[in-house]
Amino acid sequence: MTQKSTRKNAAARPRPSAASAAPENGPAEPPAGWVPTPAAKASATRFRWIAMVLWIVAIAGEAVGIFWLLRQRQFVNEDGELVRDPQTGLLEQQGATAQFPQWAFITLIVLFVVIAALSITGSFLWKKANRLDPARRSDTVRFFVQNQLGAIIAIIAFVPLIVMVFLNKDMSKGQKTTAGIVGIVLAALAVVLGIDFTPPSVEQYTADQSTVIQLLGKDQVVWVDGGKVYHVCEQVPAIQTGSDKRTGTTAQAVEAGKTRLTLEFASELRTCGLPVPENSSAIADALREIRDGKTDTTLPAPVWPSGTDAPLTIPDATTNGSEPAPTATP
């Protein structure tokens, strides 16, 4: 749970866990890597289950349309001679003409709208879950499927039904044109809204977390309910909105809906009187590239000005497969 913080109540800051507790003579040790909070994980699971149910109902509606609704027909000019169709064994009026009923046509249009609503709602919930509990970009197939599943489901839920509309022999040309246009437009809308153009990743969240720890010496950030990003301290103008300021870990900030560290962290550090690394621009550029999906970007270590005590000094890991050296503190 995140906690409210105000200038008058500095004690509201979250207490560090045992894994990240600060030693008596130095700042907090960094955690092993970014993981969602239990509450965020539970919310993501719930959103995904609801999305799956909505998508299953949408595909079931498509099946009803294909196997029942599009098979409806009515006959006109039924005064002809009663004959038996040798292929089906069914009796028909010779000279009668089959037509797609108007009630079935209206129901088909409504069905398209319902399928679109279910598909789009499921996609929004699925994308919300992915922001709380993202996939790893290094797992390429899973990353793509998990983030674009909304668009994939929309294609599955619409394309077969649209194809069957155009293949229906009982529908008039006007009915096919109208139903086809409605179906294609709604399908395109559902696919576009189902695409995640800026999918988050574990690597992105880990890069933000690593940056925060190296800049501040601990995994602790600040945000407000109405903001979109989290910040490195609470005296910055961006969060002087009158809303309660909240402090917590980067994982708690993600749980609250703030999915990235502000790239203006250098100016925020100056505002709060905290040390600013000389290569802050390079760090911001690296974070931007990681968020854009680059997998070969190295996050630079902060280069502190001469005479500045670094909040935390972390040595590079050894390359012989052994455990990294313990964290050093200035």
SVG drawing of the C-alpha trace seen along z (x, -y; Angstrom):
<svg xmlns="http://www.w3.org/2000/svg" viewBox="-50 -25 87 62">
<polyline fill="none" stroke="black" stroke-width="0.4" points="0.0,0.0 1.3,-3.5 1.2,-6.2 0.3,-9.9 3.1,-12.3 3.0,-16.1 5.7,-18.5 4.4,-18.5 4.4,-14.7 7.7,-13.3 7.1,-10.2 4.6,-9.0 7.3,-7.6 7.2,-3.8 9.5,-1.8 12.1,0.1 11.8,3.9 14.3,6.3 15.7,7.0 16.4,3.3 16.9,1.9 19.7,-0.6 22.8,0.3 23.8,-1.9 26.6,-3.5 25.1,-3.8 22.1,-4.0 19.7,-1.2 20.9,1.8 19.1,2.2 16.6,5.0 17.3,7.8 15.1,6.4 11.7,4.9 8.7,7.1 5.1,6.0 3.6,5.6 1.2,8.4 -1.7,6.1 -0.7,5.1 -0.3,8.7 -3.7,9.6 -5.3,6.7 -3.6,7.6 -4.9,11.2 -8.4,10.0 -8.4,7.7 -7.1,10.5 -9.8,12.9 -12.5,10.3 -11.0,9.5 -10.9,13.2 -14.6,13.7 -15.6,10.7 -13.6,12.0 -15.1,15.5 -18.6,13.9 -17.7,11.9 -16.5,15.0 -19.6,16.9 -21.7,14.1 -19.8,14.4 -20.5,18.2 -24.2,17.4 -24.1,15.0 -22.4,17.5 -24.2,20.7 -27.7,19.4 -28.4,15.8 -27.0,15.9 -28.9,19.1 -32.2,17.4 -34.3,16.9 -37.9,16.4 -39.6,17.2 -41.7,15.1 -44.0,16.2 -44.8,19.4 -47.8,20.3 -45.8,22.6 -45.9,26.4 -44.6,28.2 -41.5,30.2 -38.8,32.1 -35.1,31.1 -33.3,34.4 -30.0,33.1 -31.4,32.1 -34.6,34.1 -36.5,30.9 -39.8,29.8 -39.8,26.4 -42.2,24.4 -41.1,24.4 -40.8,20.9 -40.4,19.5 -37.5,17.0 -35.5,17.1 -34.6,13.8 -32.7,12.7 -35.3,11.5 -35.2,7.8 -35.4,8.7 -32.3,10.9 -30.5,8.1 -31.2,5.6 -30.1,8.3 -26.9,8.7 -26.0,5.0 -26.7,5.1 -24.5,8.2 -21.6,6.4 -21.9,3.5 -22.1,5.9 -19.0,7.8 -17.1,4.6 -18.1,3.3 -17.0,6.6 -13.8,6.8 -12.8,3.2 -13.6,3.3 -11.6,6.5 -8.7,4.9 -8.7,1.9 -8.7,4.2 -5.9,6.3 -3.7,3.3 -4.3,2.1 -3.2,5.5 -0.1,5.3 0.9,2.0 0.6,3.5 2.4,6.8 4.3,6.5 6.1,9.1 9.8,9.2 10.8,7.7 13.6,10.3 10.9,13.0 10.0,11.8 7.0,14.1 5.3,13.8 6.0,10.0 4.3,9.6 1.3,11.9 0.7,10.6 0.7,6.9 -1.2,7.3 -3.7,10.0 -6.5,7.5 -6.0,6.8 -5.6,10.6 -8.9,11.3 -10.6,8.5 -9.5,10.1 -10.8,13.5 -14.1,12.1 -14.9,10.2 -13.2,11.5 -15.0,14.9 -18.4,13.2 -17.7,10.5 -16.6,13.1 -19.7,15.1 -21.8,12.0 -20.4,11.5 -20.8,15.2 -24.4,15.3 -26.6,16.0 -29.9,14.9 -28.9,11.4 -29.7,8.6 -27.0,6.4 -28.0,3.5 -28.0,5.7 -24.5,7.1 -23.1,3.6 -24.6,2.1 -23.6,5.0 -20.2,5.4 -19.4,1.7 -20.6,1.7 -18.6,4.9 -15.4,3.7 -15.5,0.3 -16.2,1.8 -13.5,4.5 -11.0,1.8 -11.9,-0.2 -11.6,2.8 -8.2,3.8 -6.7,0.3 -7.9,-0.1 -6.6,3.4 -3.1,2.6 -0.7,1.4 1.6,-1.1 3.7,-1.7 3.8,1.5 5.6,1.5 8.2,4.1 10.0,5.5 13.2,4.1 11.7,0.6 10.5,0.8 13.8,2.2 15.8,-0.6 13.6,-3.2 14.1,-1.5 17.9,-1.2 18.1,-4.9 16.1,-5.9 18.2,-3.7 21.5,-5.1 20.2,-8.7 18.7,-8.6 20.4,-5.6 17.1,-3.9 14.0,-2.8 11.6,-5.6 9.7,-8.0 6.9,-10.5 3.7,-11.0 0.2,-12.4 -3.1,-10.8 -3.7,-12.9 -0.2,-12.6 1.1,-10.3 4.7,-9.8 6.6,-9.6 9.2,-11.9 12.5,-11.8 11.4,-14.3 8.3,-16.2 9.4,-19.8 9.1,-19.9 6.5,-22.2 5.0,-19.3 3.3,-17.9 2.4,-21.1 -1.2,-20.6 -2.9,-20.6 -3.3,-16.8 -1.9,-14.5 1.7,-13.5 2.4,-9.8 5.7,-8.1 6.6,-4.5 8.7,-2.2 8.7,-2.3 6.6,0.9 4.1,-0.9 4.0,-3.8 3.3,-1.4 0.5,0.1 -0.9,-3.4 -0.9,-3.8 2.4,-5.8 4.3,-3.7 7.5,-5.7 10.1,-7.9 10.0,-11.5 12.8,-12.3 13.2,-15.7 14.8,-14.1 17.9,-16.3 16.0,-19.6 14.0,-17.9 17.2,-17.0 18.5,-20.6 15.2,-21.9 15.4,-19.6 19.1,-20.4 20.2,-16.9 23.4,-15.9 23.0,-15.9 25.1,-13.5 27.1,-15.2 25.8,-12.7 22.1,-13.1 21.3,-13.8 22.9,-10.5 20.9,-8.6 17.7,-10.2 18.5,-9.4 19.1,-5.7 15.8,-5.5 14.0,-7.0 15.6,-4.4 14.7,-1.5 11.1,-2.7 11.1,-2.9 12.0,0.8 15.7,0.9 17.2,4.0 20.9,3.2 21.0,-0.1 23.3,-0.3 22.0,-2.4 25.0,-4.6 26.1,-4.7 25.8,-8.2 29.0,-10.3 29.1,-12.6 30.8,-15.9 34.2,-16.1 33.8,-16.5 30.2,-15.2 29.3,-12.3 27.4,-9.8 24.1,-8.5 25.2,-5.0 28.1,-3.4 27.5,-0.1 30.4,1.8 30.1,3.7 29.3,7.3 32.1,9.8 32.1,11.5 33.3,15.0 29.8,16.2 30.3,15.5 28.0,13.4 28.4,9.6 30.6,7.9 28.7,6.5 27.4,2.9 29.9,0.3 28.8,-2.8 30.7,-6.0"/>
</svg>
